[in-house]
Amino acid sequence: MENILRLLFLSVCFLTMIANASENHFDPPAQLTNYKYTFSRAEYFHVSFADYPKGQESSYELHFQEATWLPREIIPGRRGLLISGINHSDDLFMYAYKRLEGLKPNTPYHVTFSLEFASNAPSAESGTGGSPGSSVYVKIGVVAHEPERYLDENNYYRMNLDKGNQSTDGKDMIIIGTVGVDTHDAIYTLKTLPFQPTAEMQEKIEKYTFTTDENGKAWLVFGTDSGFESKSTFFYTNIVAIFHEINTN
């Protein structure tokens, strides 16, 4: 059922963009390019962490594992991408990214996303620094350069892209929801984002665009920007990115 709802949502986004293009006397997107990864096997995403001080990897318990077994309460025998860490800095960013092939050079695209993951973070509960569910924001985007981290003047790892900070969007990455689920027993539950978005979220998603460079390069990147000062562990199970070529003629 969630897969059907996700496909319906992406279809509505696409049809809305076509309608808006018609109203403004633009041609609809000329071509669709779809990318889908299930994480049931090694999908060769790079995983990393930022917004924490160098040398504190052990203290933060930073960890990831590809194609790992999901918790038993999820569909038996299913695998996913595990990413985990303790947010001592009140600002930990845990992310994954992958180079995409097949896009045209110097071409603008509307991009729509769908991300499925397993979380055991209750939306309604409070915690150190914030809620384990409502204060951990899921962000996604596409950039024309490889997402990399660097050390700032305070010896903290930062990103070479604009992801915003916690509850704010960035130029390159936007918030599509939080990790919070309806649970009170720390039981993992699958969640798909964006799901039943508000009008504001819908408008933001419809306006998200990306332009490739002269070589058609693009990196898909997603992750969590945390305001919850404790441990978070998520299992990513499915990601879809649909690129709608914008006809500028």
MIDREN-970406 format. One record per residue (C-alpha): residue in one letter; x, y, z. Coordinates in steps of 0.05 Angstrom, whole numbers, padded with zeros to 5 digits, always signed. Layout:
<sites>
AXYZ
...
</sites>
This chain:
<sites>
M+00000+00000+00000
E+00056+00049+00017
N+00089+00036-00050
I+00023+00051-00086
L+00014+00115-00046
R+00085+00136-00061
L+00076+00126-00136
L+00010+00164-00134
F+00043+00222-00097
L+00100+00226-00148
S+00050+00223-00205
V+00009+00280-00175
C+00073+00322-00168
F+00089+00309-00241
L+00019+00325-00266
T+00017+00389-00224
M+00083+00412-00254
I+00055+00400-00324
A-00007+00440-00307
N+00034+00497-00278
A+00079+00497-00339
S+00017+00502-00385
E-00011+00560-00345
N+00054+00597-00354
H+00058+00580-00428
F+00118+00533-00419
D+00123+00465-00451
P+00119+00407-00402
P+00183+00370-00383
A+00210+00335-00445
Q+00238+00272-00413
L+00236+00232-00349
T+00297+00197-00320
N+00284+00151-00261
Y+00331+00125-00208
K+00310+00073-00156
Y+00353+00038-00104
T+00326-00013-00054
F+00387-00023-00008
S+00370-00098-00005
R+00440-00106-00034
A+00502-00062-00036
E+00480-00002-00077
Y+00548+00031-00069
F+00526+00094-00035
H+00581+00131+00002
V+00564+00142+00075
S+00594+00195+00119
F+00582+00242+00178
A+00590+00317+00190
D+00578+00372+00241
Y+00621+00339+00295
P+00693+00349+00318
K+00750+00311+00286
G+00776+00253+00326
Q+00710+00239+00363
E+00686+00183+00318
S+00690+00131+00374
S+00653+00175+00424
Y+00598+00189+00373
E+00593+00114+00356
L+00589+00130+00282
H+00571+00068+00243
F+00540+00045+00178
Q+00530-00022+00144
E+00504-00038+00074
A+00453-00093+00060
T+00444-00109+00134
W+00385-00147+00161
L+00327-00103+00184
P+00299-00109+00254
R+00254-00170+00261
E+00190-00129+00270
I+00200-00105+00197
I+00186-00153+00139
P+00226-00216+00154
G+00286-00229+00110
R+00291-00158+00084
R+00356-00117+00083
G+00373-00044+00084
L+00426+00009+00094
L+00440+00021+00168
I+00466+00089+00190
S+00476+00105+00264
G+00508+00155+00311
I+00504+00192+00377
N+00491+00267+00370
H+00536+00295+00424
S+00545+00360+00384
D+00469+00374+00380
D+00479+00380+00305
L+00501+00313+00276
F+00489+00303+00202
M+00489+00230+00179
Y+00485+00223+00103
A+00494+00180+00041
Y+00506+00198-00031
K+00515+00168-00100
R+00538+00191-00169
L+00482+00188-00220
E+00494+00172-00293
G+00452+00187-00354
L+00431+00260-00346
K+00443+00311-00401
P+00496+00365-00393
N+00477+00437-00378
T+00404+00416-00369
P+00354+00439-00317
Y+00309+00388-00284
H+00251+00386-00236
V+00267+00331-00186
T+00217+00293-00143
F+00238+00245-00087
S+00211+00188-00046
L+00251+00159+00012
E+00231+00098+00054
F+00266+00079+00119
A+00254+00043+00185
S+00254+00085+00248
N+00239+00072+00322
A+00239+00146+00342
P+00173+00166+00374
S+00144+00231+00346
A+00107+00250+00409
E+00163+00240+00461
S+00214+00290+00485
G+00287+00276+00497
T+00355+00308+00509
G+00360+00370+00467
G+00295+00354+00431
S+00249+00299+00409
P+00280+00234+00382
G+00229+00236+00326
S+00206+00307+00314
S+00275+00340+00322
V+00311+00296+00272
Y+00299+00323+00202
V+00304+00283+00138
K+00337+00321+00080
I+00348+00303+00007
G+00375+00337-00055
V+00419+00334-00117
V+00485+00372-00129
A+00532+00378-00188
H+00594+00365-00146
E+00613+00307-00102
P+00588+00319-00030
E+00649+00323+00013
R+00664+00347+00083
Y+00720+00393+00106
L+00748+00418+00172
D+00729+00488+00194
E+00770+00534+00239
N+00741+00499+00300
N+00763+00430+00277
Y+00691+00410+00261
Y+00672+00372+00199
R+00626+00413+00154
M+00595+00400+00085
N+00614+00431+00019
L+00540+00441+00002
D+00482+00481+00030
K+00438+00433+00069
G+00409+00485+00116
N+00413+00471+00190
Q+00366+00424+00227
S+00295+00452+00216
T+00314+00497+00158
D+00321+00481+00084
G+00385+00493+00045
K+00396+00514-00026
D+00419+00443-00044
M+00379+00400+00004
I+00307+00406+00028
I+00270+00377+00087
I+00219+00325+00068
G+00197+00308+00139
T+00223+00279+00205
V+00242+00209+00228
G+00185+00207+00278
V+00138+00148+00277
D+00076+00128+00317
T+00109+00082+00368
H+00116+00080+00443
D+00157+00016+00450
A+00219+00032+00409
I+00192-00015+00355
Y+00218-00002+00285
T+00166+00021+00235
L+00173+00035+00161
K+00161+00107+00140
T+00159+00139+00071
L+00173+00213+00059
P+00145+00257+00034
F+00077+00228+00055
Q+00013+00268+00055
P+00052+00333+00052
T+00023+00400+00072
A+00008+00452+00019
E+00073+00487+00038
M+00113+00422+00031
Q+00078+00407-00035
E+00097+00475-00063
K+00169+00468-00040
I+00176+00400-00073
E+00145+00424-00138
K+00195+00481-00141
Y+00257+00440-00128
T+00302+00443-00190
F+00373+00423-00207
T+00418+00439-00266
T+00473+00393-00289
D+00542+00419-00306
E+00576+00416-00374
N+00590+00341-00362
G+00521+00322-00338
K+00547+00306-00268
A+00498+00296-00211
W+00502+00267-00141
L+00440+00245-00103
V+00448+00258-00028
F+00402+00245+00032
G+00410+00244+00107
T+00386+00265+00176
D+00402+00331+00210
S+00393+00320+00284
G+00374+00363+00343
F+00364+00303+00388
E+00425+00294+00433
S+00428+00219+00437
K+00434+00157+00393
S+00395+00150+00329
T+00395+00088+00284
F+00358+00084+00218
F+00352+00031+00164
Y+00342+00059+00094
T+00302+00012+00049
N+00282+00049-00014
I+00297+00114-00051
V+00267+00140-00116
A+00289+00203-00153
I+00252+00224-00216
F+00284+00277-00260
H+00235+00315-00305
E+00274+00352-00359
I+00252+00425-00364
N+00241+00448-00436
T+00271+00519-00439
N+00259+00529-00514
</sites>
